[in-house]
Amino acid sequence: MVELKDDTLVIADDNSVLAIAGVMGGLDASTQINTTEILLESAFFEPVSIAGKARNYGLHTESSLRFERGVDFGITETAMDRATQLIVEICGGQASDVSSCIDVSTLPELPVINITQDKIQKILGFELDSEWITKKFQSLGFEISEKTNNSWSVIPPSFRFDIRMPADLIEELARLYGYDKLPVQKLLLDANINVVAEAQTDKYDIMQSLVARGYQEVITYSFVSEKYHDLINADANKIVLSNPISAELSTMRSSLWAGLLQTVESNQRRGHIDARFFEIGLCFDGVEANKQSNKLAGIITGNRFDAQWSGDVTPVDFFDIKADLESLLEFTGAKFTFEAGEHPALQKGQTAAITLDGEQVGWIGALSPNIVKELSLSKCYLFEIGLSAVTTGKIAKYEAFSQYQQAQRDIALVLDASIPVSELMDAITALQQPNFVSISLFDLYAGENIESGKKSVAFNLTYQSLEATLSDEEVNSKVNEVLALMNDKFSAIQR
């Protein structure tokens, strides 16, 4: 028992529905052990009227498969006569007259395909005899509605659903001529090399960068289930397909994370716990072209390294995937920043928005515990970023190496715990001190001997000159300048 939908085509009498057209007959129209009279129906249904109807009702029938792909509307009477003949021969009985209802105007219009000798020669690489071509078209049952010395207007028979364009006709000619007889021609290649901007990073290089860090590329469907769409971001614009392949593939993806999570889920069900996957693909936030964009996304889960006899295994964490992404972003030469934020699919406190020139271009973080529980996954970490932000960078600038020794200083500061470390590092870099090379964070501490609400951060500062070895006085002067800035701007005191 199924509940019929408004757009379903049915076959019915005055009392009830007898069948879902082109899909399956109902119980009232079925043949029983005591059946003595049979009414045969032979009909043609357009594929568009039948497509998806069986799936909508959870049915999978031979009838629906045939009608969805198209059947020959020219043999309905022949099929009726043959079925009647078999029933009478095998079961006995007497056949009545056939009652026909045919509306030619509603039948599909057979396409007229125009093809020329030049087109055939261009595709096959040699010239076929015009008379031979005409004979072969006729032998295949094609109607030639118009013909000149070098062109044909061809109408395929109603049972040839695969003939719809000139290339289909040329394929038939090549098959009849013999693929083994086609002459071998040297390829004429365009030797022009496309111009690529120096600042442009090739997608292949991006993929190789991730592969080198242990990732595997996956390619998933552009459509996902509504469940996965809503898990990632229920507020995202949802584009639902009117005729999906299945209920699990009913919504166009707005994020690559849905496919990556399904891939991890599938692997973990089969015992593959450690995984690093990435995907590059189109995501949709509307039906307009400007609402579709290419994105790059990755996911890691499991242990950092394979189990070894020499030590315990260590699970991956936020900083593993952040290091992977930062390694990739170095290709661009652009200044990306990570700022604490909130995303519905990510865990609070382990989520960062990725920004470029003040514009948000992506997200990175730990998968929300609610989603981890919902999908029965182990801890996962993900990133997603617009592909254009990664492929468009800045032209690299080259500087001479210094032959003089580096001077390094470590400083430890105590400051308010709410101040991001990135703000401190940006402020020090913005000083633009002469001979300043780099700054790196090597310690972060909060706890015993540190006032509540405060934290201790420790930086390594590196200085180096291209002209001479820096003296202790010069380096100490620069460090004092940094300490003064930290105190004035962030009320940070040296520890």
N, C-alpha and C positions, 0 to 999 in steps of 0.2 A: 504494500500500500504506500503510495507516494502522494504528496500534495503538489498538484500541478501549478506551475508558474504562468503568469499572464502571457509571456512571450513564447510559450511552447505550442508548436503545431501538433494537432491531434487528428485522429480519424474517429468519427463518432456517428451514431445513428440518432434517431429521435429520442432515445431513452438514456443513453449513457456514452461515455468515452470508451472506444474499443481498443485504441492503441496510441502510443506516442509515435507520431509519424517518423518513419525512417530509423526508429530505435528499437522498440519492442512492443509486442501486442499485449493486451490485457487479459485477465483471467476469463472474462466473459466471451472473448473471441478465441479462446484456446480450443484445441481438438481433444475430445475426451474418448474413452473406450466405447461409448455408445453413440458417437457422432455418426450421422448418416448423410448429412448435407454439408458441403463445404463451399464457401464463397471465396474465390481467389481474387486478390487485388494486386495489380501491377501498376506501379506509379513511379514518377520521377520527382525527386525533391532536390531543390537547389542546395549545394553544400553549405551556403551561408545560413540556411534555415535549420540545418541539422547540427552544424559545428558546435561542439561544446555541450549539447543538450544531454547526451548520455552521461558525461562527467558531472553535470549539475545534479543528476539524480543518483550518482554512484553506480552507474551501469556501464558495462563494457560489452558491446554486442558486435557480432559480425556485420549486422545491418548498418549500424551507425558508422563503423569503420569505412564501409564501402561508400555510403552516401556522403560522408565528410570529404572524401577524396574525389568524388564525382563519379557518376555512372552514365552510361550511354543512354540518352533519352530516346534514341531511335530504335531501341529493341524492346520497348515495353510490351508491344503486342506479340512479338516473337517469343519473348520470355513467358508470357501467359499461355500461348499455344503449346510450348514445349512442356511446361509444368502440367498442363491439362492432359497432354498425351501420356506422360509418365504415370500420372495417377490412374488413368483409365486402364493402361496396360498392366500395371502392377496390382492395383486394388479392385479393378472393375468399376462398374457404374456407368452413368450416362452424363455427358457434358451438355450444358445449355449453350445458348448463343452468348456471344461476348457483348457486353454493353460498354461502349467507349465514351469517354468525355475528354476531348482534346482541345486545348486552346493554344494554337501555334504561337500566338503573340507573346505568351508568357515563357516560352522555351528560351534557353540561352542562345544568343546570337553567335554563330561560328565566326571566328576572326578571319579577316582577309589579310594575308601576310604578303607583303611586297618584297621581292628579292631580285637582285640584279646579278649579271655575270661578273661585274667588277667586284661586288661584295663577296661572291663565292671565291673568286681568285685571290682576293686579299686575305681571306681566312685560311684557305687551304694551301695557298702558295703556288698554285698552278691552275691552268685553265681546263675546264671540262667542256666537252662537246655539248652544244645547246640542245640538239635532238636527243642525246642520251639523257640529259637532265629532264626533259619533258617526259620521256618514256618512264623514267624512274618515278617521277611524281605521280603519273597516272597508275603505275603498277602498285603504288602504295595506297591507292584509293583517294588521292587528293584531287579536288576539283580545281581546274585552272580556269579562273573566271576571265582572265585577260592575259594576253601573251604578245610580246614583240620579239625581235631577234635576240635581245640581250636582257630581257626582264620578264618576270612572271608575277601574276597575282594569284596566290594559292589559298584555297579553303580546305583545311584538314577535315577528315570525317569526324563524326560526333564522338567516336570512341577514342580518338587520339587527344587526350587531355594534356599530353606532354608537348604538343606542338603549338606554340604560342608566339614565336618570334623567328626572325630570319636565321638566327644561330641554330635553332632546332632543325630547320630544313637542311642547313649545311651539314649538320651532324648526320642526318639520314643519308645524304648523298655520299659522305665520306665512308659511312658504314657499308653502303652498297658497292662502292668502288673498291673497298678493301683497305683497311688501315695499314696492312703490310705493304701495299702498293704505293702509298703516298710518298712522293719524292722527298728526300731530305734536303732542306735548304739551310744555308748558313744564316744565323741570326744577325740582323742588323740592329746594333745597339746604339742608343744615344750616349755618346761619350761625355756629354756635359755633366759636370758635377754640381750638385745643388750647393748654393752658398749658405753656409751656416755661420751665424754670428759667433764671434769668439767668446762672448759671455754666455752663450747658450750651452747648457749641460745636456748631453744626449741621454735619452731615456735608458738606453742600454747601459751606460756608465752607472746610472742610478741603481739599476737592477744588480749589476755586478758588485757594487759597493755593499749591498745588503747580502748578496750570496756569500761574499767574502767573510761576512760576520756570522755565517751559519744559518741564514734564512733560506727558505724555499719559497718559490713563487707559486701561488695558486690562482686559478681563474674560476670564479664562481658566477652563478646566474645573476643577471641584472635585476631579477625580481625575487622577492623573498616573501615569507608569510607575514601576515599582519602582526602576529605574535612577536616576531623578531623585530619588525619595524618599531613597534610600540615599546619594546624593551630598550632599544637604543635611544629613542627620543619620541615619545608619544605626541609631542607638540609639533614635530616636523610635518611639513606639508605632505599629505598622504595621497599618492596616485594609485588608485585601485583599478586593476584591469577588468574590463567588462567580460572577457572570455579567457580566463587564465588556463594554463596548462593543467594546473591542479590547485587545490585550496592552499597548498603549501607554497605556491609560487604566484600569489595573487596581487602583490604590491610592488611597485617599482622602488628600488632601494634608494634611500637618501643618504646612506652611509655604507662604506665598505665593511664596517665592523660586523654587520649581520652575517655576511658570507664567511668571514674569518672565524666568527664564533661557532657557526655551524660546522666548519672544517675541524676546529679543535674538538668540538663535542663528538664528532664522528670518530676522530682519532682516539680520543680517550675512552670511548666505548670499546675500542678494540685493543686497549692496553698500551697505546702510544702516549705516554704522559708528557715527555719533553718535546717541545715544539717551538719553532720560530718560523712564522709564515708572513708573507707580504703579498699585496695585490695592488695593481694599478688598474683603475677602471673608471667608467662614467657613473656619476651619481645624479639623481634627479630631485629637483625641488620645485617642479612645475612643468607644464607641457611646452612652454616656450623654449626656444633654443638657448636663450641666455639664462635659463634656469637649470641648465645641465652643465656639469663641470667634471673634469678629470681629477681624481684624487689618488693619493698614495697612502696606504695604510699598512700597519704591521701589528703583529701580536706575538708575545712570548709567554711561555708557561713551563712549569716543571723546574728542573735543576739547571744551574749555570753551566756545569760540566757533567760529563758522564761519570758514573761511579768509578772510583779508583781505589786500589789497595792502600794508597799512601795517605788517605785522608777522608773525612766525612764529606758528603755531598752538601752543596749550598743552594737553596732555592733562589731563583731569579727575583729581582726586586725592581723598584721604580728606576733606580739609577743604571741598571743594565740596559733597559730599553732607551733611556735618555741618552746614554753614551752611544748606542747604536745610531740614534737619530742625529746626534750632534756630529758624529763622524760623517754622516751623509751630507749634512748641511754645510760642512766645510767646503764641499765642492763648489758652492755658489759664491763664496767669498763675501756674502752678505751678513749683516748683523741681525741674527735672530735672538729673541729673548723669550724666557719662560716665566710666566706670571701666574701666581696662584689663582685658581678660578673654580667654578662649579659646573659640572655637566651631568645630566640625568643618568648617564650610563656609567659614570666613573665614581670612585670612592672619594668622599669628602676628606680633605687633608692630603690626598695623594693625586691631585688633579692640577694640571697647569695648562693655560692657554698659550699657544705659540703665536708670537707676534713678529711682524716684519715691518719696519718703518711705521710703527704705531698702529698697524692694521692686523687684526686677528686672522691667521691663515690656517690654524689647526688646533688640535687637542692632543694631550698625552696624559696618561694616568693609569691607575689600577682599576680593574673592572669592579663595579659596585658589588658588595657582598650579597645584595638581594638577587642580582642576576646570576652570580656564582651559584647561589643556592637553587635558584629556579632551574638552571640548566645542569646542575650537578657537576660543575667543573672544579678543577683546582684553581688556585690563584692565577689570574691572568693580568697582563699589562699590555696596553694598546697605545698606538699613536695613529693619527690621521692628519694629513696636511694636503693643501691644494697643490696639485702637480706643477702648476705654473710658478709657484713660489720656489720650487726646488730646481726647476729647469732654467729659470732666468736668474742670472747672477751678475757679478761684476768682473771686469777684466782684471786678471791677476797682475799685481805690481811686484817687480823683482828688486831686491835690495842686496847690496854686497854683504858678504859675511865679514864679521869682525875677527881680526886675528888676536884681539886683546881679551884678557880674562874677564869673565862675568863677575859682577859683585851682587851677592844675594843677602837679603835681610829678612828676618822673620819678625812679625809684629802680632801681638795678641791684644784684642780689644774686648771690653765688656760694655754692652749696650742693651737697649730695650729689645726684648725677645720678638716683638712684632715687626721689627725693621727687617725687610728682606736682605739677604746677603748680596743679592745682585745689585741693589742700590748702592751699597758700599763700593763694590768693585767698579761700577759705572762711574761713580764720583771720582775715584782714584785715577781711572783711565782718562777722565775728562780734564784732569789737571794738565795733561800733555807735557809732562816733565821731559826735558832733554835727556836723551840716553835711556829713557824708560823702555823696557822690553816687554815685561809681562807681569801678571799678578795671578796667583792661584790660591785657592782655599785648601788648607790641609788639616784643619781641625775645627770642630764645632761641638761645644759642650754646654750643658746646663745641668745644675745639680748641686752637689756639696761644694761649699765655699763660694758659690755664686748666688747672689741675692735673688729672691723669688721675683719672677717676671723679667729677669735678665738672662742673657746668654753670653758665652764667650766664643769669639771667632778668631781664628789665627790665619794670617796670610803670609805667603812668601812673595817678596818683591824682588824682581831681577832688573839690574841695570848693566848696560854695556855700551862702551863708546867705540866708534869706528876709527878714532884717531889716537887714543892713548888708554892706558890702564887707569881706571878711576881711583882716586885716593879715598881713604876712609872718611876724610872730612867732607868730600863732595857727596859721597853716598849718604852719610849720616844727615847732612843738610837736607837732602831730598826726603829722607824718611821722616825727619821732623816736620817737614811741610805736610806730609801725608797725615801724620798724627794730629797736627793742628786742624786740618780740614775735618777729620773724623770727629774731633771734639766740638768744633764750631757747628757743624751741620747735623750731627747725629747724637751729640752729647755722649760720645763714646770716650771711655778712658782707657789708658794703656794698662794692661794687666801685669 
